[in-house]
Amino acid sequence: MLIIFRKQLIVQATPEHPEADHHDTPAEHSVVIEDTPVAEPAKQVPASNENIDLKDGSNQCQASTAKGTRCKRKSNLADTSIDFAGESYDLTVCKQHNNAALQPFSEFIK
């Protein structure tokens, strides 16, 4: 099992109190959580000036899966433009499919 954390933990020692001098306990530690930057997927640039808008207010990924079916994801969606069969299309896809190997679902391409 592999667990990936998106937050980086930093341990810092807290300043000691004057009353704590007579105790033989180590200094308490506090944990500070900092956000680590997440790389955004590269946007694909259209080759021509005419884009065919297929987004149409979609709330589901418009990419094709390896089985040839439409991706069912409805979260982490981003708008992108791709060149396919000599035409430039605007699509809404999930972060998993928003890469150079993006294949739009075949029913959207006319």
N, C-alpha and C positions, 0 to 999 in steps of 0.2 A: 504494500500500500504506500502510495506517495502522497504526501501532504504538502501543499504549496501555500505559503502565507504571503499576503500582499502587503502586510504592514511590517515594518522593521522595528524591533524592540531595542531600546537603549536603556541600560541600567545606570542610574546616577546615585551617588551617595548623598544622603541628606545631611545638612549641617548638624553637628552634635549640639545638644543643649547643655548649658552649664550645670544643670542638675544631674546630667547623665555621667559626670566625671567620677562619681563615687560608685557607679555600677561597672561591672566588668563585661557588659554585653557589647557585641559589635554594633556598628552604626547601621541604622535601618536603611533600606534601599527603596527607591520609588521607581516605577516603570513609566517611561515616556514613550508614547506611540507616535511615530511619524509616518505620514503617507509616503509610499515610494511611487515614483512616476510610472504610469502604465503607458506603453508605447501604443500610439494610435495606428490603425491599419492605413497603409498607403492608399490614397485615392487614385483611381484610374482616370486619366485625362482623355476626353473624347478627341477623335481625330478630325471630325468634321464639325461644322457650325450647326448643323441640324440634328437636334437630339429628339428621339422619340420618347415621350414621357409615359412610362408604364407604371409609375408609382401609384397614381390614382388614389391617394390616401390609404394605402395598404397598411394593415397592421400585422402582416405575416410575411416571413421571408419569401422572396420570389426566386430563390436559387433552386437548382436541381440537385438532388442527392445522387450518390453513387448508383443507387438502384434505378434512377430515372424518375423518381417521384418528387413532388414539391416538398421542400423543407417545411416543417410544421412549427418552427420556432416563432415566438411572438415577442421575445424580449431581446434587448441589446441590438436593436435594429439601427442601421445607418443607411443613408442615401448614397448611391454611387453611380458612376457612369461607366459603361463598358462599350467596346467596339466588338460587334459580333456580325459576321456575314456581311461586312462592308457597311453596316449601319451603326449608329451610336444610340444606345439606349440608356435611359435613366431608370434605375431599379432601387428597391428597398430590400436590403439583405442583412442577415445576422452577421455578427463579428466573425464567426467561424468560416463563413463562405465569402467574406469580403477580402479576397486575395487575388493573385494573378491567375489562378486556375478557375475563377468563377464561371460557371455555366448557368445561364438563365433557364428557368423552367420552360420546356418546349411549347406549351400552350400560349405563352406570352409573345413568342416570336411569330410574326405573321409573314 
